[in-house]
Amino acid sequence: MAYDPGAIDATLAAAVGDEPALIAELREAFLDGVKRCLEGMKSADTPDGWTSAALRLKGLAASFGAVGLMALASEAASGQAHDGAVMRRLHRAIERL
C-alpha cells in the first residue's frame, strides 16, 4: 500500500490557502488526533471499543485525505481487536506522515 504524506498538506492547502503556519498547525492537530485514536485502540476494553476507535481514526484520515491510513484503519475496524500486526502497520504509516 502506498502512502502519500503530501496528500495531507495538499488537502490542508486547499482548505486554507497559502498559509504555511496555519497548515503546520492543522497538520499538528491532525497528528495529535491520530495519536489519540491509536491510544483509544490500545486501551479499548472490548472489541466494540477497538472498532469504535478504529472507525474514528478512519474518519479522521478521510477528512485529511490520508487514504492509506484510512484503509488501514478500516482493516483494523473490521478485524480482530488488538491485532498486533495491524497496530505495527498503523504506527509505520503514521511515522511516514
N, C-alpha and C positions, 0 to 999 in steps of 0.2 A: 504494500500500500504506500503510495507516495504522499508526502506531506508538503504543503506549500505554506511556509510561515509568512510569505509575502501576502497571502490572501487576507490575513487578518489586517495588516496595515492598509491594504487596498480598500477593504470594507470600511475601515475607520476613516480613511481619507475621503471616501465617497460620502460618508455621513457628515464630516465636519470640515471638509476642505483642506486647504494647505495650512494647517495649524500644527506644526511638529510637537509643540509642548502639549497640546490637548490630545493628540494622537498617542503620545507616550503615556500620558496619564490614563487614558481609556484602556490602553494595552495593559498597563499595570493592574487596573481594576479587573480586566478580563482574567488575567493570570491569577489574581487573588481569588476570584470566583471559582476558577478551575480547581485551585488547591483546596478550597472549602468543599467542593463536590467530592474530590478524592478522599478527603478526611471523612466525609459523610459515608462514603462507601466502605472505608476501612473500619469505621466504628459501628456500622449497621449491626443491630442485634438480631435482625430477622432477614430472610430473603426479600421480603417486601421492602424493607428499609434500604437494602442494597439496590434493588431495582429502582426505587424512587430516586435515590442519589444519582444513579447512572443516567436516568432519564433527565434529571436536572442538568447534568453535565452535557448530555446530548443537545438539549435545548440551548444552553449557553454557547456551545460550539457552533450550532447552526446560526445563532444570532450574529456571530462574528465571522462567518464564512470559513471556519476551520473544519473542512469536510472530512479530512482523515480522522481527526479527533471525534467528530460526530459519529462516524462509522464504528470506531472502537467503543464509544460509549453505548451505542445501540447494541453491539455484540455483548457488552457487559450486562446490559439490561435484560437481554433475552437468555443469557447463560446462567451458569451456576454462581451463586453468591460466593464472594471471597475467592474467586478464581485467581490464583497467583500469577498464572501466565498472562491473563488479561491485564492485571494490575501492572505487571512489568512493562507490557506494551504501552499502556497508558502513560506510565512515567517516562518512557523513552520518547513518546510523541510530544509530551509536554516540554521535555528538555529541548526539543527541536523548535519549539515555538519561540 
